[in-house]
């Protein structure tokens, strides 16, 4: 039986529509698959930035790439004369291809942006292809794009920015890409700048004012009968058991000279736990410590090491190490810098002022500069005692919880210092008799170092 032509035409039309429907459905599925793959790839390669990472008490915060191939500890690290914050991009190949690196320098040299650009270009054997400026809040950011061609393998595309901050601080930002491409480095550099925030909290300015007052008064005004002697027993506190492990002795005198370096000092730090170590220091400088020579020598089971610190009239501090690998480095100090041997004078003047919070650049005997946030806190103990009328808290700007509490008596003299480390360390005010009783084996050294030596001042320090 033959079907009517009308039915045959209807059947052909149905088959044609079915085929086209299947093709459209397949095409739609293909598009959805491509879109899904693109979204997955895009999500994996998207640049995700961290929340603002603040450098405590400085008013500065930055965001850096994290996740999706970017690796960062997301915290500022204290390095020599700087705090650093970094992030590294490591693709599936396992080799880093992009690095974002930020530096907050607190002993910055006076160098023009163009000079820094040329120095960077010289280091990577590249060429400056563009320079420009960005205004970000109160900051003027100078930046440069530096490229090294493929002929000088590996090729590098580097974006570098620098900006001056108050009180001789500087912020440098560098994003470097070593694949020859520019896009990723440029995008990261742009986003880091966009996320940069800075608001001056004037804590450094407050610290500079306190130190200016000390310089104005002169160190001699703080010395009773031209002499100051301070002794501490060093103790540890573990699970309610306290034991004495060492001692410190520091002496300052005014030699009475009207011309030249009149302030002389000597110090001794001795510990016998966990291993025996002795550090002897000597200091000689002027009344306002604008110029000085400060020497230290350490003896331990590891051997002997020495440091000589020289500050000249231009504010440049040179540190010379006489370790296994001798070295010499120089930097320019800020107006908030002060040697740690004058810590007593620093906090005494702070307590006499209206400043409850400051930042000071504390210089240590090994030449390390440690920006320190110092705040006055209310003593919770009942009128605390004769030895704790005032309490100060000291925090390094990036230490992950370390802090110190300093207790002062009614005369604003330090009676105790408590260092909150992994284990608590306590410095208790003592007398020479206390130290001799605890450390009779060091009697000769104690009596000898209870005098002020006369350091040999190099000729380049013109007094």
C-alpha positions in Angstrom: 0.0 0.0 0.0 1.5 3.3 -1.0 1.3 6.2 1.4 -0.1 9.5 0.2 2.4 12.1 -0.8 1.2 14.3 2.0 2.2 11.8 4.7 5.6 11.3 3.0 6.3 15.0 3.0 5.3 15.3 6.7 7.7 12.4 7.6 10.6 14.1 5.7 9.9 17.4 7.4 10.0 15.7 10.8 13.3 14.0 10.1 14.8 17.3 8.9 13.7 19.2 12.0 15.0 16.4 14.2 18.5 16.5 12.7 18.7 20.3 12.9 17.5 20.1 16.5 20.2 17.6 17.4 22.8 19.9 15.8 21.6 22.9 17.7 21.6 21.0 20.9 25.1 19.7 20.3 26.3 23.1 19.4 24.8 24.5 22.6 26.5 21.8 24.6 29.8 22.5 22.9 29.5 26.3 23.7 28.6 25.5 27.3 31.6 23.2 27.6 33.9 25.9 26.2 32.5 28.5 28.5 33.0 26.2 31.5 36.6 25.4 30.5 37.2 29.2 30.0 35.8 30.0 33.4 37.8 27.3 35.1 41.0 28.4 33.4 40.2 32.1 34.1 39.6 31.3 37.8 42.9 29.5 38.0 44.8 32.3 36.3 43.0 35.2 37.9 45.2 37.5 40.1 43.8 37.4 43.6 45.1 40.0 46.0 45.4 39.7 49.8 43.7 41.9 52.2 45.8 45.0 53.1 48.9 43.9 55.0 49.8 46.6 57.5 53.3 47.4 58.7 52.3 48.1 62.3 52.4 51.6 63.6 53.8 53.1 60.4 50.5 54.0 58.6 51.6 51.9 55.6 49.7 49.0 54.1 49.9 47.0 50.8 48.1 44.2 49.1 50.0 41.5 47.2 49.1 38.6 44.9 48.2 35.4 46.7 46.8 32.0 45.6 46.3 30.7 42.0 50.1 30.0 41.7 51.2 33.0 43.9 53.0 32.2 47.1 53.6 34.6 50.0 53.9 34.6 53.8 51.7 37.7 53.7 53.7 39.4 56.5 56.5 42.0 56.6 59.9 40.7 57.4 62.7 42.6 59.3 65.8 42.6 57.2 68.9 44.9 57.3 67.7 48.5 57.4 64.4 47.5 55.9 61.1 45.6 56.2 60.2 43.5 53.1 57.0 42.0 51.8 57.1 39.6 48.8 55.1 37.3 46.6 56.3 34.8 44.0 54.4 33.3 41.0 55.2 29.7 40.3 53.3 28.1 37.4 52.9 24.4 36.8 56.5 24.2 35.4 57.7 24.7 39.0 60.0 27.6 38.1 59.2 31.1 39.4 58.4 33.5 36.6 57.2 36.7 38.4 58.3 38.2 41.7 56.6 41.1 43.5 58.8 42.7 46.1 58.2 45.7 48.4 60.7 47.4 50.7 60.1 49.9 53.5 63.6 51.3 54.1 64.2 53.1 57.4 67.8 54.1 56.8 67.4 55.3 53.2 70.2 57.0 51.2 69.4 60.4 49.6 69.2 59.2 46.0 67.2 60.7 43.1 64.6 58.4 41.4 66.5 58.6 38.1 69.7 57.5 39.7 67.9 54.5 41.3 66.3 53.6 37.9 69.8 53.7 36.3 71.2 51.5 39.1 68.3 49.0 38.6 68.9 48.9 34.8 72.6 48.4 35.3 72.0 45.5 37.8 69.8 43.5 35.3 71.8 44.7 32.2 68.6 46.3 30.8 67.4 49.5 29.3 64.9 52.1 30.7 62.1 52.2 28.2 59.7 54.5 30.1 59.5 56.7 33.2 56.5 58.4 34.8 54.9 59.6 38.0 51.8 58.6 39.9 50.1 60.7 42.6 48.7 58.5 45.3 47.2 60.5 48.2 50.0 62.5 49.7 52.7 60.5 47.9 54.4 61.2 44.6 55.5 57.8 43.2 58.2 57.8 40.5 58.4 54.7 38.4 60.2 53.1 35.5 59.8 50.2 33.1 63.1 48.4 32.4 63.5 45.7 29.8 66.3 43.3 29.1 66.1 41.8 25.5 66.0 38.0 24.8 69.6 38.3 23.5 70.7 38.8 27.1 69.1 35.6 28.3 66.8 35.3 30.2 64.7 38.3 29.0 63.4 40.5 31.8 60.6 43.0 32.1 60.9 45.0 35.3 58.6 47.6 36.8 60.2 49.6 39.6 58.7 52.4 41.7 60.1 54.5 44.5 58.6 57.2 46.8 59.9 59.2 49.7 58.2 58.9 53.1 58.5 61.3 56.0 61.5 61.0 58.4 64.0 59.6 55.9 61.9 56.6 55.1 61.4 55.3 51.5 59.2 52.7 49.9 60.4 50.7 46.9 58.1 48.5 44.8 59.5 46.1 42.2 57.7 43.5 40.0 59.9 41.4 37.8 58.9 39.0 35.0 61.5 36.7 33.4 59.5 35.1 30.6 60.0 37.9 28.1 56.3 38.9 28.5 55.2 42.1 30.1 51.4 41.7 30.7 51.4 39.9 34.0 54.1 42.0 35.6 52.4 45.2 34.4 49.0 44.2 35.8 50.5 43.2 39.2 52.5 46.4 39.4 49.4 48.4 38.6 47.3 46.7 41.2 50.0 46.9 44.0 50.1 50.7 43.4 46.3 50.9 43.4 46.1 49.1 46.8 48.9 51.1 48.4 47.7 53.2 51.4 49.8 55.5 53.6 48.7 57.9 56.3 51.4 59.5 58.4 50.6 58.9 62.1 53.5 61.2 63.3 54.9 58.6 65.7 58.3 59.0 64.1 58.1 62.7 64.3 57.2 62.3 68.0 60.3 60.1 68.5 62.5 62.7 66.7 61.2 65.4 69.0 62.1 63.4 72.1 65.6 62.6 70.8 66.1 66.3 69.8 65.3 67.2 73.5 68.0 64.8 74.7 70.5 66.3 72.3 69.5 69.8 73.2 69.9 69.1 77.0 73.1 67.1 76.5 73.9 63.7 77.9 75.9 65.4 80.7 72.7 66.7 82.2 71.5 63.1 82.9 74.6 62.0 84.8 74.7 62.4 88.6 78.1 63.7 89.6 79.3 63.1 86.1 78.7 59.4 86.4 75.9 56.8 85.8 76.2 53.2 86.7 73.5 50.7 85.9 73.6 46.9 86.8 71.0 44.2 86.1 70.8 40.5 86.9 69.5 38.5 83.9 66.9 35.8 84.8 64.6 33.4 83.0 61.1 32.5 84.1 59.8 29.1 83.1 56.8 27.5 84.7 57.0 29.4 88.0 60.8 28.7 88.3 63.1 31.6 88.0 66.8 31.4 87.8 69.7 33.8 87.2 71.7 33.2 84.1 73.7 36.3 83.6 74.2 40.0 84.3 74.8 43.4 82.6 76.9 46.3 83.7 76.8 49.7 82.0 78.8 52.8 83.0 78.6 56.4 81.5 80.8 59.3 82.6 81.4 62.9 81.5 85.1 63.4 81.2 84.7 67.1 81.6 86.4 68.0 78.4 85.2 71.3 76.9 86.3 70.3 73.4 85.9 67.0 71.7 84.3 63.7 72.8 83.4 64.1 76.5 81.0 61.2 76.9 82.7 57.8 77.6 81.0 54.5 78.3 81.7 50.9 79.0 79.4 47.8 79.1 79.6 44.1 80.0 77.0 41.5 79.2 77.7 38.0 80.5 75.5 34.8 80.3 76.3 31.3 81.3 73.1 29.6 80.1 72.4 28.0 77.6 76.2 28.6 76.9 78.8 31.0 78.2 79.0 34.3 76.3 80.6 37.6 77.1 80.2 40.9 75.3 82.3 43.9 76.1 81.4 47.4 74.7 83.1 50.8 74.8 81.7 54.1 73.7 83.1 57.6 73.1 81.2 60.6 71.7 80.1 64.1 72.1 77.4 65.4 74.5 74.7 65.3 71.8 75.9 61.9 70.3 76.0 63.6 66.8 79.4 61.9 66.4 80.6 58.8 68.2 82.6 55.6 68.0 81.1 52.5 69.6 82.9 49.2 69.8 81.9 45.7 70.9 83.6 42.4 71.2 81.9 39.1 71.8 83.5 35.9 73.1 81.6 32.6 73.1 82.1 28.9 72.3 81.6 29.8 68.6 84.7 32.1 68.8 85.3 35.8 68.8 83.6 38.6 66.8 83.8 42.3 66.9 81.9 45.4 65.6 82.9 49.0 65.3 80.2 51.6 64.7 81.3 55.1 63.6 78.8 58.0 63.2 80.2 61.0 61.4 79.1 64.7 61.4 76.9 64.1 58.3 74.7 61.6 60.0 76.2 58.6 58.1 76.8 55.5 60.3 79.5 53.0 59.2 79.4 49.5 60.6 82.6 47.4 60.4 82.5 43.7 61.3 85.6 41.8 62.2 84.0 38.3 62.1 85.2 35.3 60.0 84.1 37.4 56.9 84.9 41.0 57.6 82.5 43.5 56.1 81.8 47.3 56.1 78.4 48.9 55.4 77.1 52.5 55.7 73.7 54.1 56.0 72.2 57.4 56.8 70.4 57.6 60.2 67.0 59.2 60.7 66.5 62.0 63.3 64.7 59.3 65.4 67.8 57.2 65.8 69.5 56.6 69.2 72.0 54.0 70.5 70.4 51.5 72.9 72.9 52.6 75.7 70.9 55.8 76.0 67.6 54.0 76.4 67.2 55.2 80.0 67.5 58.8 78.8 65.1 58.2 76.0 62.2 57.0 78.2 62.9 59.4 81.0 62.5 62.4 78.6 59.4 60.7 77.1 57.8 60.4 80.5 58.5 64.1 81.1 56.8 65.1 77.8 53.2 64.9 76.6 54.0 62.0 74.2 52.3 58.8 75.1 53.4 56.9 72.0 56.5 57.3 69.8 58.7 55.3 67.4 62.5 55.4 67.8 65.2 53.7 65.7 67.1 51.8 68.4 70.7 51.1 67.3 72.2 47.9 68.8 75.9 47.2 69.5 76.1 44.9 66.4 75.0 47.8 64.2 71.4 46.6 63.7 68.8 49.3 63.6 65.5 48.3 65.1 62.5 50.7 64.7 60.6 50.3 68.0 57.1 51.4 69.0 57.2 52.7 72.6 53.9 53.4 74.4 53.1 54.4 78.0 50.6 52.2 79.6 48.7 52.4 82.9 50.2 50.3 85.7 47.5 47.8 86.8 49.3 46.8 89.9 48.3 48.8 93.1 50.3 52.1 92.9 52.5 49.6 91.8 55.3 49.6 94.2 58.3 51.7 94.7 59.9 50.0 91.8 57.1 50.3 89.3 55.6 53.7 89.2 55.6 53.9 85.4 55.3 51.2 82.8 56.2 51.3 79.1 55.6 48.8 76.4 58.0 48.3 73.5 57.1 46.5 70.3 59.2 45.9 67.2 57.2 46.8 64.1 57.2 43.2 62.7 57.9 40.4 65.2 54.8 38.3 65.5 54.0 38.9 69.1 57.3 39.8 70.8 57.2 42.7 73.1 59.0 44.1 76.2 57.7 45.9 79.3 59.9 48.3 81.1 59.1 49.3 84.7 60.4 52.5 86.2 60.5 53.9 89.8 59.5 57.3 91.0 62.8 58.8 89.9 62.0 57.4 86.4 64.9 55.0 86.6 64.5 51.5 85.1 64.0 48.9 87.8 63.0 45.9 85.6 62.7 44.9 82.0 60.7 41.9 81.0 61.2 40.5 77.5 58.3 38.3 76.3 59.9 35.9 73.9 59.4 32.1 73.6 60.6 32.1 77.1 60.4 35.2 79.4 63.7 37.0 80.1 63.9 39.4 83.0 66.4 42.1 83.7 66.3 43.0 87.4 68.0 46.1 88.7 70.9 45.1 91.0 74.1 46.3 92.6 77.7 45.3 92.1 77.5 43.3 95.4 74.5 41.3 94.0 76.4 40.4 90.9 79.6 39.4 92.7 77.5 37.2 95.0 75.8 35.4 92.0 78.9 35.3 89.8 82.0 35.1 92.1 83.9 33.4 89.2 83.7 36.6 87.3 84.9 38.9 90.1 88.1 40.1 88.3 86.2 40.8 85.1 83.4 42.6 87.0 85.8 44.9 88.9 87.8 45.6 85.8 84.8 46.5 83.6 83.3 48.7 86.3 85.7 51.3 84.9 85.5 53.3 81.7 88.2 52.4 79.1 89.5 55.0 76.6 88.6 53.7 73.1 91.0 54.6 70.2 89.1 57.1 68.1 89.9 56.8 64.3 91.3 59.9 62.7 88.5 60.2 60.2 86.2 61.4 63.0 87.2 65.1 63.2 86.4 66.4 66.7 
